[in-house]
């Protein structure tokens, strides 16, 4: 389960690479970081609850 914490980190790194590749400043890509962290957090919480309910 601890590996799930790497998902937002990897997605943020990929987002940074995408922004750099297309020459977009990080400040303009801030909304993408918010979405990545929000969706990843929701996924981690849902999987944690599912794990807790099935044990």
Phi and psi restraints in degrees (range 20) as a CNS / XPLOR table:
assign (resid 1 and name C) (resid 2 and name N)
       (resid 2 and name CA) (resid 2 and name C) 1.0 -63.7 20.0 2
assign (resid 2 and name N) (resid 2 and name CA)
       (resid 2 and name C) (resid 3 and name N) 1.0 -26.0 20.0 2
assign (resid 2 and name C) (resid 3 and name N)
       (resid 3 and name CA) (resid 3 and name C) 1.0 -66.3 20.0 2
assign (resid 3 and name N) (resid 3 and name CA)
       (resid 3 and name C) (resid 4 and name N) 1.0 -22.4 20.0 2
assign (resid 3 and name C) (resid 4 and name N)
       (resid 4 and name CA) (resid 4 and name C) 1.0 -63.8 20.0 2
assign (resid 4 and name N) (resid 4 and name CA)
       (resid 4 and name C) (resid 5 and name N) 1.0 -21.9 20.0 2
assign (resid 4 and name C) (resid 5 and name N)
       (resid 5 and name CA) (resid 5 and name C) 1.0 -71.1 20.0 2
assign (resid 5 and name N) (resid 5 and name CA)
       (resid 5 and name C) (resid 6 and name N) 1.0 -17.7 20.0 2
assign (resid 5 and name C) (resid 6 and name N)
       (resid 6 and name CA) (resid 6 and name C) 1.0 -80.0 20.0 2
assign (resid 6 and name N) (resid 6 and name CA)
       (resid 6 and name C) (resid 7 and name N) 1.0 -16.7 20.0 2
assign (resid 6 and name C) (resid 7 and name N)
       (resid 7 and name CA) (resid 7 and name C) 1.0 -59.0 20.0 2
assign (resid 7 and name N) (resid 7 and name CA)
       (resid 7 and name C) (resid 8 and name N) 1.0 -52.3 20.0 2
assign (resid 7 and name C) (resid 8 and name N)
       (resid 8 and name CA) (resid 8 and name C) 1.0 -64.5 20.0 2
assign (resid 8 and name N) (resid 8 and name CA)
       (resid 8 and name C) (resid 9 and name N) 1.0 -33.4 20.0 2
assign (resid 8 and name C) (resid 9 and name N)
       (resid 9 and name CA) (resid 9 and name C) 1.0 -64.9 20.0 2
assign (resid 9 and name N) (resid 9 and name CA)
       (resid 9 and name C) (resid 10 and name N) 1.0 -46.2 20.0 2
assign (resid 9 and name C) (resid 10 and name N)
       (resid 10 and name CA) (resid 10 and name C) 1.0 -64.8 20.0 2
assign (resid 10 and name N) (resid 10 and name CA)
       (resid 10 and name C) (resid 11 and name N) 1.0 -43.0 20.0 2
assign (resid 10 and name C) (resid 11 and name N)
       (resid 11 and name CA) (resid 11 and name C) 1.0 -64.7 20.0 2
assign (resid 11 and name N) (resid 11 and name CA)
       (resid 11 and name C) (resid 12 and name N) 1.0 -38.1 20.0 2
assign (resid 11 and name C) (resid 12 and name N)
       (resid 12 and name CA) (resid 12 and name C) 1.0 -66.4 20.0 2
assign (resid 12 and name N) (resid 12 and name CA)
       (resid 12 and name C) (resid 13 and name N) 1.0 -39.7 20.0 2
assign (resid 12 and name C) (resid 13 and name N)
       (resid 13 and name CA) (resid 13 and name C) 1.0 -63.9 20.0 2
assign (resid 13 and name N) (resid 13 and name CA)
       (resid 13 and name C) (resid 14 and name N) 1.0 -41.2 20.0 2
assign (resid 13 and name C) (resid 14 and name N)
       (resid 14 and name CA) (resid 14 and name C) 1.0 -64.3 20.0 2
assign (resid 14 and name N) (resid 14 and name CA)
       (resid 14 and name C) (resid 15 and name N) 1.0 -37.0 20.0 2
assign (resid 14 and name C) (resid 15 and name N)
       (resid 15 and name CA) (resid 15 and name C) 1.0 -65.2 20.0 2
assign (resid 15 and name N) (resid 15 and name CA)
       (resid 15 and name C) (resid 16 and name N) 1.0 -41.1 20.0 2
assign (resid 15 and name C) (resid 16 and name N)
       (resid 16 and name CA) (resid 16 and name C) 1.0 -62.5 20.0 2
assign (resid 16 and name N) (resid 16 and name CA)
       (resid 16 and name C) (resid 17 and name N) 1.0 -43.8 20.0 2
assign (resid 16 and name C) (resid 17 and name N)
       (resid 17 and name CA) (resid 17 and name C) 1.0 -61.5 20.0 2
assign (resid 17 and name N) (resid 17 and name CA)
       (resid 17 and name C) (resid 18 and name N) 1.0 -41.1 20.0 2
assign (resid 17 and name C) (resid 18 and name N)
       (resid 18 and name CA) (resid 18 and name C) 1.0 -61.9 20.0 2
assign (resid 18 and name N) (resid 18 and name CA)
       (resid 18 and name C) (resid 19 and name N) 1.0 -46.5 20.0 2
assign (resid 18 and name C) (resid 19 and name N)
       (resid 19 and name CA) (resid 19 and name C) 1.0 -63.8 20.0 2
assign (resid 19 and name N) (resid 19 and name CA)
       (resid 19 and name C) (resid 20 and name N) 1.0 -42.1 20.0 2
assign (resid 19 and name C) (resid 20 and name N)
       (resid 20 and name CA) (resid 20 and name C) 1.0 -65.4 20.0 2
assign (resid 20 and name N) (resid 20 and name CA)
       (resid 20 and name C) (resid 21 and name N) 1.0 -40.5 20.0 2
assign (resid 20 and name C) (resid 21 and name N)
       (resid 21 and name CA) (resid 21 and name C) 1.0 -61.7 20.0 2
assign (resid 21 and name N) (resid 21 and name CA)
       (resid 21 and name C) (resid 22 and name N) 1.0 -39.8 20.0 2
assign (resid 21 and name C) (resid 22 and name N)
       (resid 22 and name CA) (resid 22 and name C) 1.0 -94.9 20.0 2
assign (resid 22 and name N) (resid 22 and name CA)
       (resid 22 and name C) (resid 23 and name N) 1.0 5.2 20.0 2
assign (resid 22 and name C) (resid 23 and name N)
       (resid 23 and name CA) (resid 23 and name C) 1.0 71.7 20.0 2
assign (resid 23 and name N) (resid 23 and name CA)
       (resid 23 and name C) (resid 24 and name N) 1.0 28.0 20.0 2
assign (resid 23 and name C) (resid 24 and name N)
       (resid 24 and name CA) (resid 24 and name C) 1.0 -94.1 20.0 2
assign (resid 24 and name N) (resid 24 and name CA)
       (resid 24 and name C) (resid 25 and name N) 1.0 130.7 20.0 2
assign (resid 24 and name C) (resid 25 and name N)
       (resid 25 and name CA) (resid 25 and name C) 1.0 -65.6 20.0 2
assign (resid 25 and name N) (resid 25 and name CA)
       (resid 25 and name C) (resid 26 and name N) 1.0 149.1 20.0 2
assign (resid 25 and name C) (resid 26 and name N)
       (resid 26 and name CA) (resid 26 and name C) 1.0 -60.4 20.0 2
assign (resid 26 and name N) (resid 26 and name CA)
       (resid 26 and name C) (resid 27 and name N) 1.0 -31.0 20.0 2
assign (resid 26 and name C) (resid 27 and name N)
       (resid 27 and name CA) (resid 27 and name C) 1.0 -62.5 20.0 2
assign (resid 27 and name N) (resid 27 and name CA)
       (resid 27 and name C) (resid 28 and name N) 1.0 -37.0 20.0 2
assign (resid 27 and name C) (resid 28 and name N)
       (resid 28 and name CA) (resid 28 and name C) 1.0 -74.4 20.0 2
assign (resid 28 and name N) (resid 28 and name CA)
       (resid 28 and name C) (resid 29 and name N) 1.0 -23.7 20.0 2
assign (resid 28 and name C) (resid 29 and name N)
       (resid 29 and name CA) (resid 29 and name C) 1.0 -91.1 20.0 2
assign (resid 29 and name N) (resid 29 and name CA)
       (resid 29 and name C) (resid 30 and name N) 1.0 10.3 20.0 2
assign (resid 29 and name C) (resid 30 and name N)
       (resid 30 and name CA) (resid 30 and name C) 1.0 -59.8 20.0 2
assign (resid 30 and name N) (resid 30 and name CA)
       (resid 30 and name C) (resid 31 and name N) 1.0 -38.2 20.0 2
assign (resid 30 and name C) (resid 31 and name N)
       (resid 31 and name CA) (resid 31 and name C) 1.0 -61.9 20.0 2
assign (resid 31 and name N) (resid 31 and name CA)
       (resid 31 and name C) (resid 32 and name N) 1.0 -34.5 20.0 2
assign (resid 31 and name C) (resid 32 and name N)
       (resid 32 and name CA) (resid 32 and name C) 1.0 -64.3 20.0 2
assign (resid 32 and name N) (resid 32 and name CA)
       (resid 32 and name C) (resid 33 and name N) 1.0 -40.3 20.0 2
assign (resid 32 and name C) (resid 33 and name N)
       (resid 33 and name CA) (resid 33 and name C) 1.0 -63.6 20.0 2
assign (resid 33 and name N) (resid 33 and name CA)
       (resid 33 and name C) (resid 34 and name N) 1.0 -40.1 20.0 2
assign (resid 33 and name C) (resid 34 and name N)
       (resid 34 and name CA) (resid 34 and name C) 1.0 -62.1 20.0 2
assign (resid 34 and name N) (resid 34 and name CA)
       (resid 34 and name C) (resid 35 and name N) 1.0 -44.1 20.0 2
assign (resid 34 and name C) (resid 35 and name N)
       (resid 35 and name CA) (resid 35 and name C) 1.0 -64.9 20.0 2
assign (resid 35 and name N) (resid 35 and name CA)
       (resid 35 and name C) (resid 36 and name N) 1.0 -43.5 20.0 2
assign (resid 35 and name C) (resid 36 and name N)
       (resid 36 and name CA) (resid 36 and name C) 1.0 -60.6 20.0 2
assign (resid 36 and name N) (resid 36 and name CA)
       (resid 36 and name C) (resid 37 and name N) 1.0 -48.2 20.0 2
assign (resid 36 and name C) (resid 37 and name N)
       (resid 37 and name CA) (resid 37 and name C) 1.0 -67.6 20.0 2
assign (resid 37 and name N) (resid 37 and name CA)
       (resid 37 and name C) (resid 38 and name N) 1.0 -39.5 20.0 2
assign (resid 37 and name C) (resid 38 and name N)
       (resid 38 and name CA) (resid 38 and name C) 1.0 -65.1 20.0 2
assign (resid 38 and name N) (resid 38 and name CA)
       (resid 38 and name C) (resid 39 and name N) 1.0 -49.6 20.0 2
assign (resid 38 and name C) (resid 39 and name N)
       (resid 39 and name CA) (resid 39 and name C) 1.0 -67.1 20.0 2
assign (resid 39 and name N) (resid 39 and name CA)
       (resid 39 and name C) (resid 40 and name N) 1.0 -40.5 20.0 2
assign (resid 39 and name C) (resid 40 and name N)
       (resid 40 and name CA) (resid 40 and name C) 1.0 -65.1 20.0 2
assign (resid 40 and name N) (resid 40 and name CA)
       (resid 40 and name C) (resid 41 and name N) 1.0 -40.6 20.0 2
assign (resid 40 and name C) (resid 41 and name N)
       (resid 41 and name CA) (resid 41 and name C) 1.0 -63.7 20.0 2
assign (resid 41 and name N) (resid 41 and name CA)
       (resid 41 and name C) (resid 42 and name N) 1.0 -42.2 20.0 2
assign (resid 41 and name C) (resid 42 and name N)
       (resid 42 and name CA) (resid 42 and name C) 1.0 -62.4 20.0 2
assign (resid 42 and name N) (resid 42 and name CA)
       (resid 42 and name C) (resid 43 and name N) 1.0 -42.8 20.0 2
assign (resid 42 and name C) (resid 43 and name N)
       (resid 43 and name CA) (resid 43 and name C) 1.0 -62.4 20.0 2
assign (resid 43 and name N) (resid 43 and name CA)
       (resid 43 and name C) (resid 44 and name N) 1.0 -44.2 20.0 2
assign (resid 43 and name C) (resid 44 and name N)
       (resid 44 and name CA) (resid 44 and name C) 1.0 -63.5 20.0 2
assign (resid 44 and name N) (resid 44 and name CA)
       (resid 44 and name C) (resid 45 and name N) 1.0 -42.1 20.0 2
assign (resid 44 and name C) (resid 45 and name N)
       (resid 45 and name CA) (resid 45 and name C) 1.0 -64.9 20.0 2
assign (resid 45 and name N) (resid 45 and name CA)
       (resid 45 and name C) (resid 46 and name N) 1.0 -44.3 20.0 2
assign (resid 45 and name C) (resid 46 and name N)
       (resid 46 and name CA) (resid 46 and name C) 1.0 -63.3 20.0 2
assign (resid 46 and name N) (resid 46 and name CA)
       (resid 46 and name C) (resid 47 and name N) 1.0 -42.4 20.0 2
assign (resid 46 and name C) (resid 47 and name N)
       (resid 47 and name CA) (resid 47 and name C) 1.0 -68.9 20.0 2
assign (resid 47 and name N) (resid 47 and name CA)
       (resid 47 and name C) (resid 48 and name N) 1.0 -34.4 20.0 2
assign (resid 47 and name C) (resid 48 and name N)
       (resid 48 and name CA) (resid 48 and name C) 1.0 -65.0 20.0 2
assign (resid 48 and name N) (resid 48 and name CA)
       (resid 48 and name C) (resid 49 and name N) 1.0 -43.8 20.0 2
assign (resid 48 and name C) (resid 49 and name N)
       (resid 49 and name CA) (resid 49 and name C) 1.0 -63.6 20.0 2
assign (resid 49 and name N) (resid 49 and name CA)
       (resid 49 and name C) (resid 50 and name N) 1.0 -43.3 20.0 2
assign (resid 49 and name C) (resid 50 and name N)
       (resid 50 and name CA) (resid 50 and name C) 1.0 -61.8 20.0 2
assign (resid 50 and name N) (resid 50 and name CA)
       (resid 50 and name C) (resid 51 and name N) 1.0 -41.6 20.0 2
assign (resid 50 and name C) (resid 51 and name N)
       (resid 51 and name CA) (resid 51 and name C) 1.0 -64.5 20.0 2
assign (resid 51 and name N) (resid 51 and name CA)
       (resid 51 and name C) (resid 52 and name N) 1.0 -42.5 20.0 2
assign (resid 51 and name C) (resid 52 and name N)
       (resid 52 and name CA) (resid 52 and name C) 1.0 -64.8 20.0 2
assign (resid 52 and name N) (resid 52 and name CA)
       (resid 52 and name C) (resid 53 and name N) 1.0 -39.3 20.0 2
assign (resid 52 and name C) (resid 53 and name N)
       (resid 53 and name CA) (resid 53 and name C) 1.0 -71.7 20.0 2
assign (resid 53 and name N) (resid 53 and name CA)
       (resid 53 and name C) (resid 54 and name N) 1.0 -29.9 20.0 2
assign (resid 53 and name C) (resid 54 and name N)
       (resid 54 and name CA) (resid 54 and name C) 1.0 -92.3 20.0 2
assign (resid 54 and name N) (resid 54 and name CA)
       (resid 54 and name C) (resid 55 and name N) 1.0 -2.0 20.0 2
